[in-house]
Amino acid sequence: MESMYKLWVLMILAEFLLLMSRSEAKVPAVIVFGDSSVDAGNNNQIPTVARSNFVPYGRDFPGGVPTGRFSNGRVPTDFISEAFGLKPIVPAYLDPMYNISDFAVGVTFASAGSGYDNATSDVLSVISLSRELDYYKEYQRKLRAYLGEAKAKIVINESLYLMSLGTNDFLENYYTMPGRRNQFTVDQYQVFLIGIAKKFVTDLYKLGARKISVGGLPPMGCMPLERTANLFSGYECSESYNIVALSFNNKLSGLVTTLNKELQGIQVVFSNPYSVFLQLLKKPSSYGFEEVQTACCATGMFEMGYACSRFRALSCEDADKYVFWDAFHPTQKTSRIISDHLVKTVLHKFL
């Protein structure tokens, strides 16, 4: 009887803390679109090899659970949600463990392997950005049924919308598959992607979104996977890829300026991780890191996804000493540092 009473008290306390966090929240919800940088497990529910719902992924996540996040723990949008007074994790829309009551305060439609270009999602048979938007429309219908029209409208209008994608368009599509390279120069492909990004933000605006963060590209030439391929240059960063990232980020920044002028009442910001990420790589010891060239998982040179799982016995003991978790994705610690930087320098205007 006593144990049941304690359980009841804990449940009441948990509900109270949740209500308190909601009352202090600066936005009603965080709504996410993108790729593996912000996927929380949507790919677990589709037939694709682009998954991470197995150890050692998630080993530093609460409970040591491999959720489908491509990290040893949480991803950037989890930290951003927490910074805005909401839940410390943003659940995946397709995760059957969650429902509309959870999604009302945060949801991610992101799919690992996706990009702006629908052809990018075809490479690994994942959820395209256009399909993510379809899921969002479905979410709106569920939200109205759950909260009622008036409250749902507030959530839709006042939520913070986060977009994080683009890297796969270049590394998994343009530079890997022949299709787009036969159609476009790299600069023309960037312009093509910018057009898709503009349409996507405009579509979100028409659906009621007003506070939107467009994420930029990291120094993608410094990912362990690209360093490994840069054998003849001593495994240094691939500067050609970094130049593309800088060029694309410059175009995204221009797009944000254009959208703010053209769409009345919208607030679009450019969340650019490039400089802070590069700072971690150039001065790792200042942030408590010891390794930037290789990742924690397996040899740290080329493994991600299932390859990490096969060689998990070789994974490092302390991921906090590494900038990268696998050959393509940052560790939880890196994600926290980058997220904190973006909240303080860019997203603070929504606080």
N, C-alpha and C positions, 0 to 999 in steps of 0.2 A: 504493500500500500504506500509505504514511504517513498519507494523508488518511482512509483507512478506519479506521486505528488511532485517530486523533483523534476521529472520529465515534463510535467505540465508547466512548472515554473520556468524551465528553460525555454519551452516553446513560446510562452508569453513574453519572456525577455527578448528572444530572437525577433519576434514580431514587432516589439516596441522599438528595438534598434533599427529595424528595417524602415519603420515609419519615420523615425528620427532622421535617418539618412535621406529619405525622400523629401522631408520637409526642408532639409538644408541643401538639396540638390540645386544646381544653378541652371540646369536644363532638365526637362522631364524624361528624356531618354537619349541614348547614343545609338545611332543607326549606321551600320557599316556595310560598305561595298568594297570588293577587292579580290586579292589573290592570297597566296599562302602566308604573306606577312600578317594577315588579319583573319584568316580562316580559323574557326574554333571547332571544326568538326563536321562541316557540311559534306565534305568529300567522303566521310565515313559511310554516308547513305547512298552513294552512287557507285557504279562499277568503273573504277579507275585505279591505276597503280599509284596515283598521286595522293597517298595517304600517310598518316603518321600516328595511327591509333594503336601503337604498340611500344613496348620499351625498346630503347631507353628514353624515347620521347616522354615528356611529362614527369620525369623522375623528380623534379623539384616543384611540380605543381602541387597545390594542396591535396594531400592524400596520396601523392605519387601516382596520379592517374594519367595515363596517356589519352588525352581527350580528342586528339586530331589536330592540335596546335603543333606547328612545326617549330618546336622550341623545347627546351628542358623544363619550361614553366609557362608563365603568362606571356602574352604578346602585347604590342603597344596599345591597342584599343582597350585592353583590360585596364591598363594603368591610367589611360585618359578617362575612362568611365569612373574610376575610383577618384581621380583628381576633381571631377565635377560633382562629387558627393553621391554618386550612384553606386551600384554593385561593383565589387572588385573583379568581376568577370563579365564578359559580354557573350551570351550563349549563341550557339549556331542555330539558325532557323529550322534546319532539318533534323536537329537532335531530338529524338522522341522523349528524352528526359524532361524537356521543357515544354511549356505551353504559352498561350497568349498572355497570361498573367505575368510571366517572366519577361516575355518580349516587349511588354508595354513600357518597360524601363530600360531596355537595351536588347539589341539583336544584331547579328551579323549574317549577311547573305553571301559573304566572301567564299571563294572556291580556289583552293590551291591549284596553280597552273593556269589560271585565267589571266586575261588582259583586257585592254580596250578593244582590241581586234578580236572578233568572233573566231577568226581562223586560229588564233593563239589557243583558245580553249579546245579546239578540235585536236590539237597535237596530243594531249593526254586524256581526251574525252572527259572534260570537266564542265562545270557550269559556266556558261558564257555570261558576259556582263548584261546582255539583253535579257537573259533568263533571270539573272539576279533582280533586274527591274520588275520582271513579271512576278517574282516571289514577293517583292515589296508591295506591289498592287494588291496581291492576295492578303498580305499582312494588314494593309489598310482596311480591307473589308472585315477581317477578323477583329481588328482594333475597334472599329465602329460598333460591331455587335457586342463587344465586351465592355466598352466604356460608355457607349452612347455617342451620338453625333457630336455634341458640344465638346465633351472632354477629349474625344479622339482628335478633333480638329486642333485643339491646343497642343496635344502631343506631336501631331504632324507638323504644325507650324513652328513650334518652339524647340524641337529636338535638334541636337547637333548631328549632322550628317558627315561621316568620315569616308573618304575615298583613298585607297592605297593600292595602286596597281601601275603597270607599265613595264616593269623589269622583264617579265616573261615575253612581252611583245618583241623585245630585242634578243634576249639570250636564248629563249626557247623557240622562237618563231623566226624572226628576220635573219639572224645569223646561223640558224640551224636548218631551217627548211627552205627549199628553193623558191616557193611560190611568190612571196612578197618581194624577194630580191630581184626577181625577174620583172616585177611591175614597177618598183620604186627604187630610187636612190635612197640612202639612209635619211637624207634631209626631207625628201618627199614623203617618206614613210612617217616621219615625225609629224609633218603637216597633216597627213591622213589621220593619225591618231588624235591629234588636237581637235580635228573636226568631230571625231566620235565623242571625245570628252566634252566638247561644247554642247553637243546634242543631248548627252546624258544628263548634264547639269540642268539644261533647259527643261528636259522631261521631268526631272525631280522638282523643279520650280513649278511647273504646271500642276504637279500632284500635291503641292502645298509646302515643299521644303523651302526654308528661308536662310538657315545657317549651315553653310557647307564648307568643309575643308577639303581642298584638292591636294593630295599628297604628291611630293616629288620623288625622283629616283635617288637612291644612294649611290656612292661611288662603286658601281657594279663591277668595274674592272678589278677591284680589290677583293672580291669574293674568293675564298680558297679554290673554288672550282676553276676560276679564270686564271688565278696564279699558277695552278698546276699545269694548265694548258700553255702557260707562258714560259716553257722550259728553257728556251734559248736566250731568254733575257733574265735568267737567274731567279725565276719565280717571283719577279716583281709584279706590281699591279699592271694590268693592261691599260695603258693610258688611252688607247683608241676608244675603248669602251667608256672610260670616264669622261672623255670629251663628248661622246654621244649623250651621256647622262646630263652633263652640264648644258648642252645645247637644248635638249628636250625640256629640262627644268626652266630654262629661259623662256621657251615657248609657252610652257604652262603658266608661268608668272604673267606673261602677256595676256593669256586667255583669261586669267582671273580678273585682271584690270578691265578687259572688255566686257565680261559678264556683269561686273558691278555697275558698269555704265548702261548696259542694255536692259537689264532685268530690274524693274522697279521694286524696291523693298527687300532685295536680296542682300545677304552679307556672305561673300565668298572670300576665303583666305587661302593662301598658298603655304602649306606646311612642308617645308623643304628640309629633309634630313641630311642632305649631302655634307654640309660643312661640319656639323657636329660629329657625324659618323667618321669623316676624314680625320678630325681632331683625335678621336679615339684611336685611330690606326697609327697616327704619327706620334702621339704622346701617350701610349697605353699605360705607362706606370703612373701617370697623373690620376688615373681613374682606377688604379688597382688591378689592371690587367697585366698579364705576363706574355700572352701569345696572341698574335694578330694574323700570322701567315697561314696557320692551319687551324682547323676546327676541333672541337672537343670530341666529336663522335668518330670512332674508328681511327683510320690513319689521319683524318682531318683534311684530306686533300681533294677527294672527289665524291665522298659518300653523302647521300641524303635519302630520305624515305626508307624503303626496304633494305637498301645497302647498309644503312646505319644499323638496322636491326640485326643483320647477319653477323656483323662484327662488333656488336655491343660490348663484348668482353674487353675490347681494347679502348673503350671510351675513357676519357679523362676522369679523374676523381672529383675535381672541383671545377665546375663549369664557370664559376665566377671569375676565374683567372683568364678566361677565353673571351674574345670579342665575338667569335662565331661558334654556334652550336653544331651545325653541320656545314657542309661545303657551300650552302646557299643562304642560310638563315642565321640571324644573330641569337646570342644567348638571351635568357630572361634579363640578366643584368644590363646588357647592352640596350635592350628594348626599353627598360625602365629609364635609363639615362637619356635616350633620345626622346622618349615621350615627355619626360619632365622638361626637357629643353623646349620642345614644341609648345607645351602648355604655357610656359613662362614667356616665350617670345612671340607666339602667334595666337594660340587658342585662348589666351587670357582675356581677349576682348569679348568672349562669350560667357566669362565667369561673372 
